[in-house]
Amino acid sequence: MCGIVGYTGTQAAKGILFEGLRRLEYRGYDSAGIALNDNGRLLVRKKIGKLSVLTEDCRKLHSDATTGIGHTRWATHGGVTVTNAHPHVDCRGRLAIVHNGIIENYEALRKDLARKGHKFRSETDTEIIVHLVEENIKKGLLTATRLAAQKLEGAYALVVMERGSDTLIAARMGAPLVIGLGDSAGENFIASDIPALLPFTRSVMFLDEEEIAEVTPAGAKVFLMDGRPLRKAVQKITWDNVSAERGGHKHFMMKEILEQPEAVAKTVGTYIRNGKILFPETAGISDWLAAAPPSRVTFLACGTSFHAAMVAKYEIERYLRLPVETDVASELRYRHAVMTDRELMIAVSQSGETADTLAAVRRYRKKGRKIISICNVVGSTLTRLSDGVVYTLAGPEIGVASTKAFTTQLVSLTLLMLDLGVQLRRLKPAFVKAKLQALMALPAAIRTTLERTAPVINRIARAEFKKNHFLYLGRGPNFPIALEGALKLKEISYIHAEGYASGEMKHGPIALIDDDLPVLSIATADEVYPKVLSNMQEARARGGILIGLSNPKDRRVASLCRHVIEVPKVDPLIQPIVNVIPLQLLAYTIADLRGCDIDQPRNLAKSVTVE
């Protein structure tokens, strides 16, 4: 579950592999390695730790190799050791492989291969794949890899190379893999994610499930696992290189927090035209909705995306009066959910490659349910499985802890709710017009929030960054915002933080409150504002360090709190989007004061492509 890069062409492969891997560091990893086809031999170098360790080790490595593969590993099977790092080689040093995913039947395959005389060096599930390829290598690299892949159960994106050959074989099942077609003749690329390709090409082909590709300097051929050839569409990527760099900021996360006004403006400006919402890729769903309203809306998501879905649940229930379920995809895929006849499924995923979300979507596609995806990555697996797509248009997000991808998800979901309301004739035109105007003003409100709250956040962070526990409270649509604020803090600062519905505080969490516990309460003006104040008074009575998130000049909140963060008062529909901004800033500032690795927090990966 990390980064893959492959290159075959006319240039020195080493530098291209390192540049591609560097652009995949945001995914999180614990070791790195490369394999080069160097003058008829496989040259393999691996190191644990950051990519910089491997780069330094290879600094004096002079190689004319023009074909190679590279990998950054996040340990699943086997500890963090050089031996377990990728690439892995076969018994004779003829083949090398890199792999993302988890092979569920690897133990049985390993025992069978051991009986046939294969020797294993690592504890990984990946190593069995290269030995499976070795079993049939006399039939050619493409056929041998195809036959090996047919025996695998689980998820994989893999690239195999052979000593003395400029051919790379790529195959995928359940984990993303992209082929980059070189802008110059005579070179092509493979990667697990688009940013690795941006310095070299904008023309890509996305491999789909159970597809395999033969990539040479001359081109790329794609086949089904049974050997039948396929025609694949070439897509153009519009992200620019500059957007994938830090732009002078200390961390990508801060850059991306500050990019939110522009990101939201792009989302809003793309989909609101002449006072109407226009989604270019939801026509199929519109036809389905015209027949009858959905009996229920069910959201599928994980992590931060799940919090965005929870906010949307409140909106759809309140304004459209439709029943809504929000399900963690890893639970829905296994539980025996009772589905209604006209269920509308909305899958939310930043990458479009989240393993649990994809598995749940596939399950309910088989049951004939309609699926809309909310996604940031054009051409990702989720979007190809969906009947309709709303792209969030956040651009590349490098920091592992999501910020601008989350806010653009919230905006996209709000627009989707309004669009559904128009199509189902459940919202009055004047209401929709007012909400669209509020969304158009949202980028300015976010910019104001960033400017005005930054100094306050800095003071609060310096006062409280040594605390080891935080409690976040919210009601209504601000409850998932509290969950998201707590998640951001625990992700990047490693502080234990919990988000709770404010009304649940006295059903257990109140036992935690003492004079050493910061309690952040979201108390912007809404219909449950008086209830929130009551919960804050309860926390204050137990000695908690209250941090209030309120609208400007709220004396009642100020009288209860040690610290106050003021955010602009905006339309209630979009107030939660504004409210999350200072929570992102607070998590970032505390993590920075604690000296944490903010862009690549321990044990986390940007895209969770394995179960």
C-alpha positions as CSV (number, residue, x, y, z in Angstrom):
1,M,0.0,0.0,0.0
2,C,2.4,2.6,-1.2
3,G,4.3,3.9,-4.2
4,I,5.2,2.2,-7.5
5,V,7.2,3.7,-10.3
6,G,8.4,2.0,-13.5
7,Y,10.3,3.3,-16.5
8,T,11.5,2.0,-19.8
9,G,13.0,4.2,-22.5
10,T,16.2,5.9,-23.5
11,Q,17.0,8.0,-20.5
12,A,18.8,7.0,-17.3
13,A,16.2,5.2,-15.3
14,K,17.7,5.8,-11.8
15,G,16.9,9.5,-11.7
16,I,13.4,9.1,-13.1
17,L,12.6,6.4,-10.5
18,F,13.8,8.6,-7.7
19,E,11.8,11.6,-8.9
20,G,8.7,9.6,-9.3
21,L,9.0,8.0,-5.9
22,R,9.7,11.4,-4.3
23,R,6.3,12.6,-5.6
24,L,4.7,9.6,-4.0
25,E,6.2,10.1,-0.5
26,Y,2.9,11.7,0.6
27,R,1.4,8.2,0.7
28,G,3.4,7.2,3.7
29,Y,6.0,4.4,3.8
30,D,8.7,2.8,5.8
31,S,11.3,1.6,3.3
32,A,12.2,2.1,-0.4
33,G,14.0,0.3,-3.1
34,I,14.8,0.2,-6.8
35,A,15.8,-2.4,-9.4
36,L,17.7,-1.5,-12.6
37,N,18.3,-3.5,-15.7
38,D,22.0,-2.8,-15.8
39,N,24.1,-4.3,-18.6
40,G,22.3,-7.6,-18.5
41,R,22.1,-7.9,-14.8
42,L,19.5,-6.9,-12.2
43,L,20.9,-4.3,-9.9
44,V,18.8,-4.0,-6.7
45,R,19.2,-1.5,-3.9
46,K,16.9,-1.2,-0.8
47,K,16.9,0.7,2.4
48,I,14.6,1.2,5.4
49,G,13.6,4.7,6.3
50,K,13.0,7.7,4.1
51,L,13.6,7.8,0.4
52,S,16.5,10.2,1.1
53,V,18.4,7.3,2.8
54,L,18.1,5.2,-0.4
55,T,19.0,8.2,-2.6
56,E,22.1,8.9,-0.6
57,D,23.1,5.2,-0.8
58,C,22.7,5.3,-4.6
59,R,24.4,8.7,-5.1
60,K,27.6,7.2,-6.3
61,L,25.8,4.4,-8.2
62,H,26.6,5.0,-11.8
63,S,24.3,3.0,-14.1
64,D,23.4,3.2,-17.8
65,A,20.2,1.3,-17.2
66,T,17.2,2.7,-19.1
67,T,14.7,0.3,-17.6
68,G,13.8,0.0,-13.9
69,I,11.2,-0.2,-11.2
70,G,11.0,1.5,-7.8
71,H,8.8,1.2,-4.7
72,T,8.1,2.7,-1.3
73,R,6.7,0.1,1.1
74,W,4.3,0.4,4.0
75,A,4.7,-2.8,5.9
76,T,1.8,-5.3,6.0
77,H,3.3,-8.8,5.9
78,G,6.7,-8.9,7.7
79,G,8.5,-6.2,9.7
80,V,10.3,-3.1,8.5
81,T,13.6,-4.6,7.3
82,V,15.8,-4.3,4.2
83,T,15.0,-7.9,3.3
84,N,11.2,-7.3,3.4
85,A,11.6,-4.1,1.3
86,H,10.7,-4.2,-2.4
87,P,11.8,-5.0,-5.1
88,H,11.9,-8.8,-4.6
89,V,13.7,-11.2,-6.9
90,D,13.3,-14.8,-7.9
91,C,15.6,-17.7,-7.1
92,R,18.0,-17.0,-10.0
93,G,18.0,-13.2,-9.9
94,R,16.4,-13.1,-13.3
95,L,13.1,-11.4,-12.3
96,A,12.2,-8.4,-10.0
97,I,8.8,-7.3,-8.8
98,V,7.2,-4.4,-6.9
99,H,3.7,-4.8,-5.5
100,N,1.0,-2.9,-3.7
101,G,-1.9,-4.7,-2.0
102,I,-2.3,-7.9,0.1
103,I,-2.3,-11.4,-1.2
104,E,-4.8,-13.3,1.0
105,N,-3.8,-16.8,-0.1
106,Y,-0.1,-16.3,0.0
107,E,0.5,-18.8,2.8
108,A,-0.9,-21.7,0.7
109,L,1.0,-20.5,-2.4
110,R,4.2,-20.2,-0.4
111,K,4.0,-23.8,0.9
112,D,3.3,-25.1,-2.6
113,L,6.2,-23.1,-4.1
114,A,8.6,-24.3,-1.3
115,R,7.7,-27.9,-2.1
116,K,8.8,-27.2,-5.6
117,G,12.2,-26.0,-4.4
118,H,11.8,-22.2,-4.3
119,K,13.8,-20.4,-1.7
120,F,12.3,-17.4,0.1
121,R,14.3,-14.6,1.6
122,S,11.6,-12.4,3.1
123,E,8.4,-12.6,5.2
124,T,6.3,-10.8,2.6
125,D,3.3,-11.9,0.6
126,T,4.8,-10.1,-2.4
127,E,7.8,-12.5,-2.8
128,I,5.5,-15.4,-3.7
129,I,4.4,-13.5,-6.8
130,V,7.9,-13.3,-8.3
131,H,8.3,-17.1,-7.8
132,L,5.0,-17.8,-9.4
133,V,6.2,-15.8,-12.4
134,E,9.4,-17.8,-12.3
135,E,7.5,-21.0,-12.6
136,N,6.3,-20.2,-16.2
137,I,9.0,-17.8,-17.4
138,K,9.9,-20.0,-20.3
139,K,6.5,-19.0,-21.8
140,G,7.5,-15.4,-21.8
141,L,7.2,-12.6,-19.2
142,L,3.7,-11.5,-20.2
143,T,2.2,-15.0,-20.1
144,A,4.1,-16.0,-17.0
145,T,2.9,-12.9,-15.1
146,R,-0.7,-13.4,-16.4
147,L,-0.7,-17.0,-15.2
148,A,0.8,-16.0,-11.8
149,A,-1.9,-13.3,-11.4
150,Q,-4.7,-15.8,-12.0
151,K,-3.6,-17.7,-8.9
152,L,-3.7,-14.6,-6.6
153,E,-6.5,-13.9,-4.2
154,G,-6.8,-10.4,-2.7
155,A,-5.6,-7.0,-4.0
156,Y,-2.6,-6.2,-6.1
157,A,-1.0,-3.7,-8.3
158,L,2.3,-5.1,-9.5
159,V,5.1,-4.5,-12.0
160,V,7.6,-7.2,-13.1
161,M,10.8,-6.8,-15.0
162,E,13.2,-9.4,-16.5
163,R,17.0,-9.2,-16.6
164,G,18.3,-8.1,-20.0
165,S,14.8,-6.9,-21.2
166,D,13.3,-3.5,-21.7
167,T,9.8,-4.8,-21.1
168,L,7.8,-4.1,-18.0
169,I,4.6,-6.1,-17.2
170,A,2.0,-4.3,-15.1
171,A,-1.1,-6.0,-13.6
172,R,-3.9,-4.8,-11.2
173,M,-6.7,-6.1,-9.1
174,G,-8.1,-3.9,-6.4
175,A,-5.2,-1.5,-6.2
176,P,-4.5,1.4,-8.6
177,L,-2.1,1.4,-11.4
178,V,-1.6,4.0,-14.2
179,I,0.4,3.8,-17.4
180,G,2.1,7.1,-18.6
181,L,2.7,7.4,-22.3
182,G,5.9,9.4,-22.9
183,D,5.7,12.8,-24.6
184,S,8.9,11.8,-26.3
185,A,9.1,8.8,-28.6
186,G,10.7,5.8,-27.2
187,E,9.8,5.9,-23.5
188,N,6.9,5.0,-21.2
189,F,6.1,5.0,-17.5
190,I,4.1,3.1,-14.9
191,A,3.0,4.5,-11.5
192,S,0.5,3.8,-8.7
193,D,-0.6,7.4,-8.7
194,I,-0.7,10.4,-11.1
195,P,1.7,12.8,-9.3
196,A,4.7,10.4,-10.1
197,L,4.0,11.0,-13.8
198,L,3.5,14.7,-13.8
199,P,7.1,15.7,-14.5
200,F,7.3,13.4,-17.5
201,T,3.9,13.1,-19.2
202,R,0.2,14.1,-19.1
203,S,-1.1,11.3,-21.2
204,V,-2.2,8.3,-19.2
205,M,-4.1,5.0,-19.4
206,F,-5.8,3.7,-16.2
207,L,-5.7,-0.1,-15.8
208,D,-9.0,-1.5,-14.7
209,E,-9.6,-4.6,-12.6
210,E,-8.0,-7.9,-13.8
211,E,-6.1,-6.1,-16.6
212,I,-2.5,-6.6,-17.5
213,A,-0.2,-4.5,-19.7
214,E,3.0,-5.0,-21.6
215,V,4.9,-1.8,-21.5
216,T,8.0,-1.2,-23.8
217,P,9.8,1.9,-25.0
218,A,7.7,1.6,-28.2
219,G,4.3,1.6,-26.5
220,A,1.8,-0.1,-24.2
221,K,-0.5,-3.0,-24.9
222,V,-3.3,-4.0,-22.5
223,F,-5.0,-7.4,-22.2
224,L,-7.6,-9.1,-20.1
225,M,-6.3,-11.8,-17.8
226,D,-7.4,-14.5,-20.3
227,G,-5.1,-12.9,-22.9
228,R,-7.6,-11.1,-25.0
229,P,-6.3,-7.6,-26.1
230,L,-8.1,-4.4,-25.1
231,R,-8.3,-0.9,-26.5
232,K,-7.8,1.6,-23.7
233,A,-8.7,5.3,-23.8
234,V,-5.9,7.8,-23.3
235,Q,-6.7,10.6,-20.9
236,K,-5.1,13.9,-20.4
237,I,-4.2,15.1,-16.9
238,T,-4.5,18.8,-16.3
239,W,-2.8,19.2,-12.9
240,D,0.3,21.3,-13.1
241,N,3.7,20.6,-11.5
242,V,3.7,23.7,-9.4
243,S,0.5,22.5,-7.6
244,A,2.4,19.4,-6.4
245,E,5.2,21.4,-4.7
246,R,5.2,23.1,-1.3
247,G,5.4,26.7,-2.7
248,G,7.7,27.9,0.0
249,H,5.6,26.5,2.9
250,K,7.1,24.4,5.6
251,H,4.7,21.5,4.9
252,F,2.3,20.5,2.1
253,M,-0.5,20.5,4.7
254,M,-0.2,24.2,5.4
255,K,0.0,24.9,1.7
256,E,-3.2,23.0,1.2
257,I,-5.0,24.6,4.1
258,L,-4.2,28.0,2.5
259,E,-5.3,26.8,-0.9
260,Q,-8.9,26.2,0.2
261,P,-10.4,29.5,-0.9
262,E,-9.1,28.8,-4.4
263,A,-10.1,25.1,-4.4
264,V,-13.6,25.9,-3.2
265,A,-13.9,28.7,-5.7
266,K,-13.0,26.3,-8.5
267,T,-15.6,23.7,-7.4
268,V,-18.3,26.3,-7.0
269,G,-17.4,28.1,-10.2
270,T,-17.3,24.9,-12.3
271,Y,-20.8,23.7,-11.2
272,I,-22.8,26.9,-10.7
273,R,-23.5,28.5,-14.1
274,N,-26.0,31.3,-14.6
275,G,-27.7,30.5,-11.3
276,K,-28.1,26.8,-12.0
277,I,-26.2,23.7,-11.0
278,L,-24.7,21.8,-13.9
279,F,-23.1,18.4,-13.3
280,P,-21.8,17.1,-16.6
281,E,-21.4,13.5,-15.5
282,T,-24.7,12.7,-13.7
283,A,-27.1,12.4,-16.7
284,G,-27.8,8.7,-16.1
285,I,-28.8,9.4,-12.5
286,S,-31.0,12.3,-13.7
287,D,-33.0,10.0,-15.9
288,W,-33.4,7.5,-13.1
289,L,-34.6,10.2,-10.7
290,A,-37.2,11.4,-13.2
291,A,-39.0,8.1,-12.9
292,A,-39.5,8.4,-9.1
293,P,-37.7,9.7,-6.0
294,P,-35.3,7.4,-4.2
295,S,-36.7,5.4,-1.3
296,R,-33.5,6.1,0.6
297,V,-30.0,7.6,0.2
298,T,-27.1,5.6,1.6
299,F,-23.6,7.1,1.9
300,L,-20.5,4.8,1.7
301,A,-17.2,6.3,2.9
302,C,-14.2,5.9,5.2
303,G,-12.3,8.3,7.5
304,T,-12.5,12.0,6.6
305,S,-14.8,11.2,3.7
306,F,-17.2,9.6,6.1
307,H,-17.3,12.8,8.1
308,A,-18.2,14.7,4.9
309,A,-21.0,12.2,4.3
310,M,-22.3,12.7,7.8
311,V,-22.7,16.4,7.2
312,A,-24.5,15.6,4.0
313,K,-26.9,13.3,5.9
314,Y,-28.1,16.2,8.0
315,E,-28.6,18.4,4.9
316,I,-30.6,15.9,2.9
317,E,-32.8,14.9,5.8
318,R,-33.6,18.5,6.7
319,Y,-34.1,20.0,3.3
320,L,-35.2,17.1,1.1
321,R,-37.0,15.0,3.7
322,L,-35.5,11.7,2.4
323,P,-34.3,8.9,4.8
324,V,-30.5,8.7,4.8
325,E,-28.0,6.2,6.1
326,T,-24.3,6.8,6.5
327,D,-22.2,3.7,6.6
328,V,-18.6,3.1,7.2
329,A,-17.7,1.2,4.0
330,S,-15.6,-1.4,5.9
331,E,-18.7,-2.3,7.9
332,L,-21.3,-2.1,5.2
333,R,-19.4,-4.5,2.9
334,Y,-19.7,-7.3,5.5
335,R,-22.9,-6.7,7.4
336,H,-26.3,-7.9,6.2
337,A,-27.8,-4.6,5.3
338,V,-31.5,-4.4,4.3
339,M,-31.7,-2.5,1.1
340,T,-34.8,-0.7,-0.3
341,D,-36.0,-1.1,-3.9
342,R,-34.9,2.4,-5.1
343,E,-31.8,3.0,-3.1
344,L,-29.4,5.7,-4.2
345,M,-25.9,5.0,-3.1
346,I,-23.4,7.9,-2.8
347,A,-19.8,6.8,-2.4
348,V,-17.4,9.4,-1.1
349,S,-13.6,8.9,-1.6
350,Q,-10.8,11.4,-2.2
351,S,-8.7,9.0,-4.2
352,G,-11.4,6.8,-5.7
353,E,-9.1,3.9,-4.8
354,T,-10.2,3.2,-1.2
355,A,-10.3,-0.6,-0.9
356,D,-13.3,-0.9,1.5
357,T,-15.4,1.7,-0.4
358,L,-14.7,0.0,-3.7
359,A,-15.7,-3.4,-2.3
360,A,-18.9,-2.0,-0.9
361,V,-19.7,-0.3,-4.2
362,R,-19.1,-3.5,-6.2
363,R,-21.4,-5.4,-3.8
364,Y,-24.3,-3.1,-4.3
365,R,-23.8,-2.6,-8.0
366,K,-24.5,-6.4,-8.3
367,K,-27.8,-5.7,-6.5
368,G,-28.7,-3.1,-9.2
369,R,-28.4,0.0,-7.0
370,K,-27.6,3.4,-8.6
371,I,-24.3,4.9,-7.5
372,I,-23.0,8.4,-7.5
373,S,-19.4,9.0,-6.6
374,I,-17.9,12.1,-5.0
375,C,-14.2,11.9,-5.9
376,N,-11.1,14.0,-6.6
377,V,-9.3,11.8,-9.1
378,V,-10.5,11.7,-12.7
379,G,-10.5,8.2,-14.1
380,S,-10.1,6.5,-10.7
381,T,-11.6,3.0,-10.1
382,L,-14.6,4.4,-8.1
383,T,-15.6,6.8,-10.9
384,R,-15.5,4.0,-13.5
385,L,-17.8,1.9,-11.3
386,S,-20.4,4.7,-10.8
387,D,-23.5,5.7,-12.7
388,G,-22.7,9.4,-12.0
389,V,-19.7,11.3,-10.8
390,V,-19.2,14.7,-9.1
391,Y,-15.5,15.6,-9.2
392,T,-14.4,17.7,-6.2
393,L,-11.7,19.5,-8.3
394,A,-9.4,20.0,-5.3
395,G,-6.3,19.3,-7.4
396,P,-3.5,17.1,-6.0
397,E,-3.4,16.8,-2.2
398,I,0.0,15.7,-1.0
399,G,-0.4,15.9,2.8
400,V,-1.7,12.7,4.2
401,A,-4.2,14.5,6.5
402,S,-6.9,15.8,4.2
403,T,-7.8,19.5,4.2
404,K,-8.8,20.9,0.8
405,A,-10.1,17.6,-0.4
406,F,-12.5,17.5,2.6
407,T,-13.8,21.1,2.1
408,T,-14.4,20.5,-1.6
409,Q,-16.2,17.3,-0.7
410,L,-18.5,19.3,1.6
411,V,-19.1,21.8,-1.2
412,S,-19.8,19.1,-3.8
413,L,-22.2,17.3,-1.5
414,T,-24.0,20.5,-0.7
415,L,-24.4,21.2,-4.4
416,L,-25.5,17.6,-5.0
417,M,-28.2,18.0,-2.3
418,L,-29.5,21.2,-3.9
419,D,-29.4,19.5,-7.4
420,L,-31.4,16.6,-6.1
421,G,-33.8,19.0,-4.5
422,V,-34.4,20.7,-7.8
423,Q,-34.8,17.5,-9.7
424,L,-37.2,16.1,-7.1
425,R,-39.1,19.4,-6.9
426,R,-38.6,19.6,-3.1
427,L,-36.9,22.9,-3.0
428,K,-38.3,26.3,-3.9
429,P,-36.4,28.3,-6.5
430,A,-35.9,31.2,-4.1
431,F,-34.3,28.9,-1.5
432,V,-31.9,27.3,-4.1
433,K,-31.0,30.8,-5.4
434,A,-30.1,32.0,-1.8
435,K,-28.0,28.9,-1.1
436,L,-26.1,29.2,-4.4
437,Q,-25.3,32.8,-3.6
438,A,-24.1,31.7,-0.2
439,L,-21.8,29.1,-1.8
440,M,-20.5,31.7,-4.2
441,A,-19.5,33.8,-1.2
442,L,-17.9,30.9,0.6
443,P,-14.3,31.3,-0.7
444,A,-14.2,34.9,0.7
445,A,-15.5,33.6,4.0
446,I,-12.8,30.9,4.2
447,R,-10.1,33.5,3.3
448,T,-11.3,35.7,6.1
449,T,-11.4,32.8,8.5
450,L,-7.8,31.9,7.7
451,E,-6.6,35.5,8.1
452,R,-8.4,36.3,11.3
453,T,-8.0,33.0,13.2
454,A,-4.4,32.2,12.5
455,P,-3.0,34.5,15.3
456,V,-5.6,33.2,17.8
457,I,-4.8,29.6,16.8
458,N,-1.1,30.2,17.4
459,R,-1.7,31.5,20.9
460,I,-4.0,28.6,21.8
461,A,-1.7,26.0,20.4
462,R,1.3,27.4,22.3
463,A,-0.8,27.3,25.5
464,E,-2.1,23.8,25.1
465,F,0.2,21.8,22.8
466,K,1.7,19.8,25.6
467,K,-1.6,18.3,26.6
468,N,-2.0,14.6,25.8
469,H,-5.8,14.5,25.5
470,F,-8.4,16.7,23.8
471,L,-12.2,16.5,23.6
472,Y,-14.2,18.0,20.6
473,L,-17.9,18.6,20.9
474,G,-20.6,19.5,18.4
475,R,-24.3,19.2,17.6
476,G,-26.2,18.7,14.4
477,P,-24.0,19.0,11.3
478,N,-21.2,20.3,13.6
479,F,-21.0,16.9,15.3
480,P,-19.1,15.4,12.2
481,I,-17.0,18.6,12.1
482,A,-16.0,17.9,15.7
483,L,-15.2,14.3,14.7
484,E,-13.1,15.7,11.8
485,G,-11.3,18.2,14.1
486,A,-10.4,15.4,16.5
487,L,-9.2,13.1,13.7
488,K,-6.9,15.8,12.3
489,L,-5.3,16.3,15.7
490,K,-4.7,12.6,16.4
491,E,-3.5,12.0,12.8
492,I,-0.7,14.5,12.8
493,S,0.1,15.3,16.4
494,Y,-0.4,11.8,17.9
495,I,-2.5,13.4,20.7
496,H,-5.4,11.3,21.9
497,A,-8.4,13.3,20.7
498,E,-12.1,12.3,20.7
499,G,-15.1,13.9,18.9
500,Y,-18.5,13.5,20.5
501,A,-22.0,14.7,20.0
502,S,-22.4,17.4,22.7
503,G,-25.5,15.8,24.1
504,E,-23.6,12.6,24.6
505,M,-21.0,14.1,26.9
506,K,-22.8,13.4,30.1
507,H,-23.3,9.8,29.0
508,G,-19.7,8.9,29.6
509,P,-17.1,11.4,28.3
510,I,-17.8,13.9,31.1
511,A,-15.9,11.5,33.4
512,L,-12.7,12.5,31.6
513,I,-13.1,16.2,32.2
514,D,-10.7,17.8,34.7
515,D,-8.5,20.9,34.8
516,D,-6.0,19.4,32.4
517,L,-8.4,18.5,29.5
518,P,-9.0,21.0,26.7
519,V,-12.6,20.8,25.5
520,L,-13.3,22.4,22.2
521,S,-16.9,23.1,21.6
522,I,-18.4,24.3,18.3
523,A,-20.9,26.9,19.3
524,T,-21.8,28.9,16.2
525,A,-25.3,30.2,16.0
526,D,-27.9,27.6,14.9
527,E,-31.1,26.0,16.1
528,V,-29.3,24.0,18.8
529,Y,-27.1,26.9,20.0
530,P,-28.8,27.1,23.5
531,K,-28.2,23.3,24.0
532,V,-24.6,23.7,23.1
533,L,-24.2,26.5,25.7
534,S,-25.7,24.1,28.3
535,N,-23.2,21.4,27.5
536,M,-20.3,24.0,27.7
537,Q,-21.5,25.0,31.2
538,E,-21.4,21.4,32.2
539,A,-17.8,21.0,31.0
540,R,-16.8,24.2,32.7
541,A,-18.3,23.1,36.0
542,R,-15.9,20.1,35.9
543,G,-12.9,22.3,35.4
544,G,-12.3,21.7,31.7
545,I,-10.2,24.0,29.6
546,L,-12.9,25.4,27.3
547,I,-12.1,26.4,23.8
548,G,-15.1,28.0,22.1
549,L,-15.6,28.2,18.4
550,S,-18.2,30.9,17.9
551,N,-19.4,33.7,15.6
552,P,-17.9,37.2,16.3
553,K,-18.7,39.0,19.6
554,D,-20.5,36.2,21.2
555,R,-20.4,37.2,24.8
556,R,-22.1,34.2,26.2
557,V,-19.5,31.9,24.7
558,A,-16.6,34.2,25.7
559,S,-17.9,34.2,29.3
560,L,-17.5,30.4,29.5
561,C,-14.2,29.9,27.7
562,R,-10.5,30.3,28.4
563,H,-9.9,30.5,24.6
564,V,-12.3,31.7,21.9
565,I,-11.9,31.3,18.1
566,E,-14.2,33.5,16.1
567,V,-15.4,32.6,12.6
568,P,-17.6,34.6,10.2
569,K,-21.3,34.0,10.5
570,V,-22.5,32.6,7.2
571,D,-25.6,30.8,5.9
572,P,-26.3,27.8,8.2
573,L,-26.0,25.4,5.3
574,I,-22.3,26.3,4.8
575,Q,-21.4,27.3,8.4
576,P,-19.9,23.8,9.1
577,I,-17.5,24.2,6.1
578,V,-16.2,27.5,7.6
579,N,-16.0,25.9,11.1
580,V,-13.6,23.2,10.1
581,I,-10.9,25.6,8.9
582,P,-9.6,26.7,12.3
583,L,-9.7,23.1,13.5
584,Q,-7.3,22.2,10.7
585,L,-5.1,25.1,11.6
586,L,-5.1,24.1,15.3
587,A,-4.1,20.5,14.5
588,Y,-1.4,21.7,12.2
589,T,0.0,24.3,14.6
590,I,0.0,21.9,17.6
591,A,1.7,19.2,15.5
592,D,4.3,21.6,14.3
593,L,5.1,22.7,17.9
594,R,5.5,19.1,18.9
595,G,7.9,18.5,16.1
596,C,5.8,15.9,14.3
597,D,6.2,14.7,10.7
598,I,3.1,16.5,9.5
599,D,3.0,15.5,5.8
600,Q,3.8,11.9,6.5
601,P,2.5,10.9,9.9
602,R,3.5,7.6,11.3
603,N,1.6,4.4,10.3
604,L,-0.6,6.3,7.9
605,A,-0.9,6.3,4.1
606,K,-2.7,8.8,1.9
607,S,-4.8,6.3,0.0
608,V,-5.8,3.1,1.9
609,T,-5.8,0.6,-1.0
610,V,-5.8,-2.5,1.1
611,E,-8.3,-3.8,3.6
